[in-house]
Amino acid sequence: MTKTVVIFGGSGFIGNYIVRRLSKLGYRIIVPTSNLRKSMHLKLLGNVGQVVPIKFNKLDQVQIEEFVRYSDCVINLKTIWTESKNNTFYNKIYKLNKLIVDTVIKYKITKYIFFSGIGTNSKSLSKRISSIDITEKYIKNNLTNYSIIRPSIVIGDGDKFINKLLKFFRLSFFIPIFGNGKARFQPTYVDDVALGIEKLVIKKEVDGNIYEFGGNEILDYNSLYKIIIKEINKKRILIPIPFFLAKFCIFFIEKLPIDLINREQLDLFKTDNLVGNHYLTFKDLNIKVVDTKQIIKKIIKTNYFISTI
């Protein structure tokens, strides 16, 4: 009998790679999505009727039960980076996950995989991270059949992180670098992440563990910007911007139609985003990660020069 996986947020960047991998293994994949039109391409990743995008745009227990009740595994990649009066971090992250977890319990679904992030903690002043933290706690307190995935910054063809940086390099000779640029991160290739999820889905035993996914390179923002400058072969001047001033500027940038950066993303420039020693990693899934520095160079060459033609 064909097994079914439900992937909330499956139409996004990481979701596309996961759908592609699981469809090759023969899984039937349900993708609840708020934008059905932009999710139709997912059908091409599998056989006819194998990948099914379904309209989903509100916190509705009945609808979630319809998606989940006959599934074998549920994955939630869905998140938001900005909030509004009706779409708060608390609602779109915590309340959504609570409804999914309660449904997983009710129908005795085999596995639940939740995407969090490195740096999640209860002491953060960020409302987004706080919502993720209480979500993790709810999962750990109410499930045993879960895996929590905490990736560092995920990169690959179609990623938003490097492509947003490239917008700055296209628009200006002077490039803002927030703070001192010394915060470190461990970029991880998107298909390595998808492979990790594939292994967890097909794994027989349910472990109830947290996995931190990071690549083979540790970079800081200064070194990343220098890689970009070298690869595009353009003269650019890095201008350090203190965080208090950057936060003031981003308040106005958020109101522009150009999606450059928001206040939550600014926080990524403040602290290290590295795999620690307390949780499982790619090695525990026998995954040999790709060379992320080469992936970064490929993304820069492809996206910067195609966009400037």
N, C-alpha and C positions, 0 to 999 in steps of 0.2 A: 504494500500500500504506500502511495506517495506521501511523504511527510510535508507538512505545511509550516512555513516560517512567516510571521508577521513582522514587518519592519516599519516602525514609525520613523519618519524622517528619511525613508529609503530613497527618496527622489533627489536628495542632496549630494554633495561632493563625495563623501565617504560612502554613502548609501549605494551609489551607482556601482562602485567597485565590489561591494558586498553582494549586491544583487547579481552581478555578472558571475562571481565565483559560485554562489549557491545554485544558480540556475544551471550551471554546467554539471553540477552534482545531481540534478534531477529534482530538486525541491520545488514545490509549488510556493510562490511568494506573493503575499498580499501586502500592498503598500498603501496605507492610509495617507492621503495627501490633501493639503489645502488648495493646491493648484493642479487640478486634474489635467488641464491642457498641457502644462509644462512637464507632466510626468508620463506622457504617452510614449516617449522614447524608450522607457524601461521595457515595454513589451518586446522590443527588438532584441533584448538581451537573452531571451529564452524562446522556447517553442510556442506555438499558438496556444494561448490560454494558460501558459505557465506563470507569467508575471502579470499580476492584476492590480493596477492602481485603482483606488476607490476614494471617492470624495469624503473628506473628513476635516472639519474646520471649527469644531466646538467641543467643549468638555462635556461629553454625553456618555453616561455609563452604559446605557442600552446599546449605543452604537459601538462602543469599545468591546462590549461582550460579543456582539455579532462578529467582529473581526477576530477576536482572540479565542473564543470558546472551542473551536475545533482545530486549533493549531498545536504544533509540537514544541515550538520555540517562539519567543517574542523578543525582539530587539528594539530598543528605543535610542535613536540617535537625535531625536528632535530636541532643539533648544532655541533660544532667542538671545540676541546680544543687546537689544534695546527694548525698552518697555513703554507702554502707553497706559492710559487709564483702564482700558479693557483687556490689555494684554500685558499683565504684570509677570515678573520673573516667578513670583510665588504661584500664580495660576498656571502658567505655561510650562513650568518645570516641575515644581513639587506636586501640585494638584493633579496634573496629567499623569505623573508617575504613580501617584497614590491610587488613582482609578485603575491603572493598568495592573499594578501589583495586586490589588484586591480582586481583580478579575482572574489573574494568574492563580491565586489561592483558591478562588471559588471553583474553577474548572480544572484544577490540578494539572496545570500546564507544566511540562517537563523542565523547561529552562527559561530564565529571563536574563537578558544581557542589557545592561544599562551603560551608556556612554557618559562619563564624568569628565574629569580633566586633572592633570597634575597641578598641585597647589591648592586643591580643595581642602578647606579647613573651617572650623567653626569660629575662628577669630577674625576672619576677613570682614572688612567694612563694606565690601561689595555685596549688594543685594542679590546679584546673580549667583555669586559663589555661595552665599549663605543658603539660597534656595537649593542649590546642588547638594550642599552639605546635609541639609535636613532630609533631602531625598535619599541620599546614601544611607543615612541612619534608618529611615523607614524600611528600606529594602533589607538591610542587615538584621533589623529587629523582627521582620515578619516573614522572611524567606530563608530557605537554606539552598534552594536550587537557583542560585544567581551567580553571575560574574559581573563585576564592575570594571569597566575599561577606562583607564586614565591615560590618554595619549598626551605627549608633548605636542608641539605645533605640527599639524599634519600637512605635508606638502605633496604635490604631484600635479599632473596635467589637469587644469581646471581649479586649482586651489585658490582661495581668496587671499591668503596671507601674502605670498610673494607678489601676486598680481596687483594687490593694493599698493605695495611698496613701489612697484614699477610705475604706477600712475604718478607718484611723486617725481620719479626720475625722468618721466616724459614731460611733465608740466613745468619743471623748474631747473635752473642751473644750480640754485641753492637748495640743499636737501636737509630738512629738519631731522635731527636725531634726538629723541626724547631722553631727558636725563643725561647721564654721561655715556650711554651706549654700552655699558659693561655688564648689563644683565645677560645671563647665559640661558640658552635653551638647547634642546636636543631634538632637532627636526626629525620626523619619522615619515617614511614613504607610505603613501595612502594604500598601496597594494600590499605592503607588509601588514598593515593594520587589518585589511580585509582578509588576509591569509590567517591572521590570528583569530578572527571571528569565525572563519570557516572551521578551524581546528576545534574551537569551543563548541560549535554547533554539532559537529559529528562526534565529539567526545562522548563516550558512554556514561562516564561518571560525572556527576554534577558537583563542582568543588566548593562553591561559596567563597570565592577568592576575589581579591582586587589585583588587577594587572596594570602595571605602568609600562607604556610602550614608548620607547625612545630610539632614535637611530644611532648610527655608529660615530657621529660627529657631534661635538659640543662646540657651539659657536656663541659669540656675543654679537650685539647689533652692529658694533663697529666693524667687526670682521665680515659680517654678512654684507654690509653696505659696500665694503671694499671689493668684495667678490662681484657685486652687481656692476660697480664702476668699471672693473677690469673687463667683464664680459661684454658690456655694451660699448666699451671703448669710447666713452664720452667724458669730457671734463665736467666734474661735479664737485661742489664745495659743501662739506658737511657742516651744518650749523647746529650746535647744541642748544636745545630748548628746555629750560627748567620745567619741571612737571606742573608747577602752579600756573605758569604761563600757557603751557600746552593745554591744560584743562580748560582754561578760559577760551582759547582759540577753538577748541573742539566743540564747545558749546554752540558756536556759530556754524562750524563745519557741518554739524549734525543737521542743521536746518537747510543745507544746500541739497540739490538733487543728485549731486555726485557722492557716491558711497565710498568715502576714503577711509575714515576711522571714526570710532565712537569712544565714549568714556570708558566702557568696559574693556575694549581692546587696548586702550592706552595703558591699562594696568599691567598688560603683558610685558611692557617695557620696564617695569619697576623692579621686578624680582626674578630670580632664577627660576627656570621651568625645566627641571632636570629629574630624571629617574632616580629614585632613592634606593635604599637597601632594605626596606621593610616589606616590599610586596613582590609578587611574581612579575616576570618580564618575558620578552620574546624568547629568551633562552629556555625558559620552562616549557615552552611549546615547541622547542626544537626548530626555531625559525632563525635562519641566518639572514640578517637584514642587508639590504642593498647599500651601496655607497651613496649616502644622501648628498654629499657635496657635488657629485656628478649629476645627480637629479636636479639640484638647484641650478647648476650651470645650464642644463638642458632646458629647464623652464624659462630661464632668463632669455636665452637665445631664441627660443620659439616664440614666446609671448611678447617680448619687447619689440623684436624686429618685425613680426607679422603685424602688430598693432600700429607700427609707425610707417608702414608702406602706404 
